[in-house]
Amino acid sequence: SNAGAVLTICRRLDGMPLAIELAAARMTTMSPQEIASRLEDSLRLLIGGSRTAVSRQQTLRGTIDWSYGLLDPPEQRLLQRMSVFAGSVEAIAVEEVCVFPPLIRGEGLNTLTRLVEKSMVQVETRDGPTRYRLLDTIRRYAAEKLMAEGDEAAVRDRHLQRYCRLVDEAYAARRRRGAIAEHLQLWTEMNDVRVALERAARDPEVELGMLGGLFLVWVIHAPTEGFERINSALNRTSPSPSESFLKAGHAWNVLGGITGLRWEQGPTENRLLQLIGASDNTFFRAALEMGMGYEAERVYNDVDPAYRHMLAGVELHQAVGPGPQLAMAMGSLGSMEARLGRPDVGRVWIEKAVTMALEIDDQYGAVGAYFHLGYLELDSGTREKALAAFISGLAMVESGDTLSTADQVAGIACAVAASDPRYALRLFSAASRLRSMMGPPVAEPWRPRVDAGVQE
């Protein structure tokens, strides 16, 4: 019955034998559940252990103190500064954030290597570059030392600067190409991005800029978290025509539509629409037109205004130039043309979307374009081509992109409903289950086609 609490204790103590032994010694006065709930202060809680153990092993703090005392001053300082990282990072991140006077530029990697050799820093060698991290207990100890040294504010500011830069670079790259690798790095280090966002909250412009700049990360991996964070920040900020506010507003608009959480946010929506509509920024005006088109189509099922807004959005995006947003807009407009009884015109737009997404190495955009193409082929009665399109899209879906996975799987199910109904029904069920993880249901223009496939 207490296995879950025991597992929590062992994980929270990073599997350190001494730490687990000290926790076990607490069993004379506390239950495993009580110990687990108090491990936030593990350095103070874990006092005791065997009376025959040498003094440095009688408390967790004592053994870390002893190990820390064996480090030379540069090693101690680097360890302290590394405590600001919430997860594992590459050596270049450690040097960028932690190596500044009195630490010598160029000596950071050698010092980091010595910390690894002394078992104070852990190494992760998965696919890709080597990554480094602190055990949670060591990180807390080092954080206390960092605070005592008075370096904490400077290191946390450098940490924030690094993640602001990574977000800005990824967002700028996304304007012209897929930039999936840059966004995947941000998601890999998302725990540190969240820490940086907490620091950024001191300056609304910085916070909104980061939140809006994480647009693709939120869309693919965490739409509900992204919407809630942006909604909270916007409600704490006065409306502004600044680029940071517009970036956050654009992300809020899209994420609110994906999750279905936007439609009850009247005051926020009104001021955003007014600001973006009055802006001379063509990109955001184009995004606004597409957002209004999606709203007309998916909330009100009113295809005529949806078409007008999407057409305007495509024209504005064309003025900006080739990029992921234009490819996505063309695919959506193509689907709308097909719904209005012009499938040949729709095919032209959708095929342009597929071609552009592949040319600019935009896997996420290609997923959407193949999705539109799949439903166009279904409506044309060419199920084999539809199946090929949905499978091509599914092959490009990023791990963790629940929404795209669900949509492509439902499309595959529609394509095989006649030839393999049992398998199709399993796929419909899987897609429905994945969809249920996304929060409130959102009206989808392709929902009748999915329902028809289930009935078939």
Buried (B, 14 or more C-beta within 10 A) or exposed (E): EEEEBBEBBBEBBBEBEBBBBBBBBBEEEBEBBEBBEBBEEBBEBBBBBEEEBEEBBBBBBBBBEEBBEEBEEBBBBBBBBBBBBBBBBBBEBBBBBBBBEEBEEEEBEEBBBBBEEBEBBBEEEEEEEEBBBBBBBBBBBBBBBBEEEEBBEEBBEBBBBBBBEBBEBBBEBBBBBBBBEBBBBBBBBBEBBBBBBEBBBEEBBBBBBBBBBBBBBBBBBBBBBBBBBBBEBBEEBEBBEBBBBBBBBBBBBBBBBBBBBBBEBEEBBEBBBEBBEEBEBBBBBBBBBBBBBBBBBBBEEEBEBBBBBBBBBBEBBBEBEBBBBBBBBBBBBBBBBBBBEBBEBBBBBBBBBBBBBBEBBBBBBBBBBBBBBBBBBBBBEBBEBBBBBBBBBBEBBBEEBBBBBBBBBBBBBBBBBEEEEEEBBEBBEBBBEBBEEBBEEBEBBBEEBBEEBBEE
